[in-house]
Amino acid sequence: MSIIAARLNRIKPSPSSMASQRARELRAAGRDIIGLTSGEPDFDTPPNVCDAVVRAMTASKTKYTDVGGTPELKAAIIEKFRRDNGLAYAADEVIVGTGGKQIIFNALMCTLEPGDEVIVPAPYWVSYPDITLLAEGRPVVVACRPEDGFKLRSETLHQAITPRTRWLILNAPNNPSGATYTRDELRQLADVLLRHPQVWVMTDDIYEHIRYDGRRFFTIAQVEPALKERTLTVNGVSKAYAMTGWRIGYGGAPAELVKTMAKLQSQSTSNACSISQAAAQEALNGPQELIAERALIFQARRDRVVAAVNEIRGLRCHAPEGAFYAYASCADIIGKKTPDGRILGSDTDFVIYLLESQNLALVQGEAYGLSPFVRISFAASMEMLEEGCRRLRLACEALR
Ligand SMILES: Cc1ncc(COP(=O)(O)O)c(C=O)c1O
């Protein structure tokens, strides 16, 4: 009999982490791999943040902190929610965790009874369905069509809600589609939610600051204040400040949920790393100009990648409105034959073919619940992106 518990058989490892790891392994084995799988900015953590960390270490901020975060970081988070989102949270309504991922994990673990439903619009970030399954919930995946800009429509939401629905997970700018919501679009979703008081909203705003073409950012509790009492607003420093390795995420929610999440965290990881908390405090309180400067760099890369992909026969790509991924449709290459005679039956087959024939690593749309697509991360230098697109073109041209 296996030592592994059945609950672990319900989930799979994160496909995007696996793809990045595979690319690293092949590179280490000497292959000339271009990996466009990364979910993290290729920039450095800002210098003011690193300086603050040195100060925190020399001031011995190296001990356990309050489980839910230091008072100083919580104050910085409260100010951030006020400044950027017009949201007023009290200290007992914010919690700090080891990445946004832990916030999401804690919330679902604390709230789902077996069989409770979580509405997950697809394409989705890979972890939402698996964390739901681990918490014994049931992910209800609803497809968001390319014709709708990969956004959840209010009618689709309405149809997906049942008496068992506990959460709707919203994520915009979206990983992987780059979709963002206007105030009006969120308003329409809010109107549906107001009619279903049993449904809470988890809004994952982690890509808030990575937006293009001057698009504004809105979050649901700001658009409909009446929903704030059943909203968990998730955010973090990973993407905006290039701080993925520091592992700090945070959430704002009603005090009862926050207290319960802290209880769970007290029996698992305890506080997030004290030094990382000092780093996040500086990131949120310090100068913010770098964020917009970096978003412009991402925008130039987006423009280049989208243009290059749209020149390739068989691929089609919309311009993402935010985040740093191009989500290209490969519907027209499905059914085509590779030079060694294999038929490409899915986006997963296509991704394997790209890796084998061109040493190009991308992630298949299947991982994000909407096929047939490939996700191309442009968190990479322009040079890498040019070379990646060149290889993609060569691979597509070789198909019959
Ligand atoms: C949509 C989305 N949410 C959350 C996370 C997790 O971020 P963190 O590093 O804060 O755990 C990611 C990371 O890739 C993400 O893409």
The ligand as an SDF file (V2000), in Angstrom:
LIG
                    3D

 16 16  0  0  0  0  0  0  0  0999 V2000
   -2.2930   34.7210  -11.3710 C   0  0  0  0  0  0  0  0  0  0  0  0
   -1.2850   34.4100  -10.3200 C   0  0  0  0  0  0  0  0  0  0  0  0
   -1.6540   34.4550   -9.0340 N   0  0  0  0  0  0  0  0  0  0  0  0
   -0.7960   34.1840   -8.0510 C   0  0  0  0  0  0  0  0  0  0  0  0
    0.5110   33.8420   -8.3130 C   0  0  0  0  0  0  0  0  0  0  0  0
    1.4120   33.5150   -7.1460 C   0  0  0  0  0  0  0  0  0  0  0  0
    2.2830   34.5010   -6.8740 O   0  0  0  0  0  0  0  0  0  0  0  0
    3.1760   34.4790   -5.5530 P   0  0  0  0  0  0  0  0  0  0  0  0
    4.5890   34.5070   -6.0200 O   0  0  0  0  0  0  0  0  0  0  0  0
    2.7930   35.7330   -4.8170 O   0  0  0  0  0  0  0  0  0  0  0  0
    2.8320   33.2670   -4.7730 O   0  0  0  0  0  0  0  0  0  0  0  0
    0.9460   33.7650   -9.6420 C   0  0  0  0  0  0  0  0  0  0  0  0
    2.3220   33.3420   -9.9570 C   0  0  0  0  0  0  0  0  0  0  0  0
    2.6480   32.9450  -11.0370 O   0  0  0  0  0  0  0  0  0  0  0  0
    0.0300   34.0710  -10.6640 C   0  0  0  0  0  0  0  0  0  0  0  0
    0.3840   34.0250  -11.9620 O   0  0  0  0  0  0  0  0  0  0  0  0
  1  2  1  0
  2  3  1  0
  2 15  2  0
  3  4  2  0
  4  5  1  0
  5  6  1  0
  5 12  2  0
  6  7  1  0
  7  8  1  0
  8  9  2  0
  8 10  1  0
  8 11  1  0
 12 13  1  0
 12 15  1  0
 13 14  2  0
 15 16  1  0
M  END
$$$$
